Amino acid sequence: MTEADPVRPTRFRTGGLSPRKPTRFSYVPDAALRDSMARDLGLLALRKLEFSGQIAPDGRDAMLLTGTLTAECDQACIVTLAPVRTRIAEPVRRRYVAGLEQPEGDEMEMPEDETVDPMPEVIDIAEIAAEALMLALPLYPRAAGAELGQVVHAGEGIAPLSDNDLKPFAGLAGLAGRLAAKPEEGGGKDG
C-alpha cells in the first residue's frame, strides 16, 4: 500500500467483527501522521511505519490480534545527539476477552499474560501500532563510536571519587589477596 492508496479502516467495532473468520488489516500512516507520531514519541523522524495482521475469533468469547510492526526512525544519540537510524520488525499479539475486568486500585497485580486485555468496544489499530512502536524503541540509542566520558566533580582541596570508590566491595578482592599471601601465624602443628 502506498500513500496514494485509499485509506483503510483503522478502527474496528468488536461487535461487527466476524465470529467465524479473520479480519485482515494494514495500517500505513501518511507523512503527516508519521510526523505527529514522531513528535509524540520524541523521535527526530519516523521515516516508515507499517502494521499489518489480522483480528481473528479465539474461542467463544475472545478475539486474537496478531500482526507485525515494521518501522524505520531516527532517534537522538544519548551521548552526541546525532541522529541514530533504528529499524524495527516486531511481532504484536493482543488477546481480547469478553467479561474480563480491568483491575482497580493502587495495588494492581501484573497479569500472567500481559497481552490479554478486556474486550473493548473498538479496536484501534493506529493506537496499538503507536504503543508497539514505543515499546520496541531502544531506550538509549547510541551513535557508532560514541562513548560516555567520565565527569569528575569535587570541591577545592577535595579528592574526587572514582567509579571504584563508589563500589562498596571493590577493596575486598585486594584484601583477600593479601590475606592469602600472609603465612599462617601461631596455628602450626609444632607446638
C-alpha positions, 0 to 999 in steps of 0.5 A, spaced: 500 500 500 502 506 498 500 513 500 496 514 494 492 508 496 485 509 499 485 509 506 483 503 510 479 502 516 483 503 522 478 502 527 474 496 528 467 495 532 468 488 536 461 487 535 461 487 527 467 483 527 466 476 524 465 470 529 467 465 524 473 468 520 479 473 520 479 480 519 485 482 515 488 489 516 494 494 514 495 500 517 500 505 513 500 512 516 501 518 511 507 523 512 503 527 516 501 522 521 508 519 521 510 526 523 505 527 529 507 520 531 514 522 531 513 528 535 509 524 540 514 519 541 520 524 541 523 521 535 527 526 530 523 522 524 519 516 523 521 515 516 516 508 515 511 505 519 507 499 517 502 494 521 499 489 518 495 482 521 489 480 522 483 480 528 481 473 528 475 469 533 479 465 539 474 461 542 467 463 544 468 469 547 475 472 545 478 475 539 486 474 537 490 480 534 496 478 531 500 482 526 507 485 525 510 492 526 515 494 521 518 501 522 524 505 520 526 512 525 531 516 527 532 517 534 537 522 538 544 519 540 544 519 548 551 521 548 552 526 541 545 527 539 546 525 532 541 522 529 541 514 530 537 510 524 533 504 528 529 499 524 524 495 527 520 488 525 516 486 531 511 481 532 504 484 536 499 479 539 493 482 543 488 477 546 481 480 547 476 477 552 469 478 553 467 479 561 474 480 563 475 486 568 480 491 568 483 491 575 482 497 580 486 500 585 493 502 587 495 495 588 494 492 581 497 485 580 501 484 573 497 479 569 500 472 567 499 474 560 500 481 559 497 481 552 490 479 554 486 485 555 478 486 556 474 486 550 473 493 548 468 496 544 473 498 538 479 496 536 484 501 534 489 499 530 493 506 529 493 506 537 496 499 538 501 500 532 503 507 536 504 503 543 508 497 539 512 502 536 514 505 543 515 499 546 520 496 541 524 503 541 531 502 544 531 506 550 538 509 549 540 509 542 547 510 541 551 513 535 557 508 532 563 510 536 560 514 541 562 513 548 560 516 555 566 520 558 567 520 565 565 527 569 569 528 575 566 533 580 569 535 587 570 541 591 577 545 592 582 541 596 577 535 595 579 528 592 574 526 587 571 519 587 572 514 582 567 509 579 571 504 584 570 508 590 563 508 589 563 500 589 562 498 596 566 491 595 571 493 590 577 493 596 575 486 598 578 482 592 585 486 594 584 484 601 583 477 600 589 477 596 593 479 601 590 475 606 592 469 602 599 471 601 600 472 609 603 465 612 599 462 617 601 465 624 601 461 631 596 455 628 602 450 626 602 443 628 609 444 632 607 446 638 
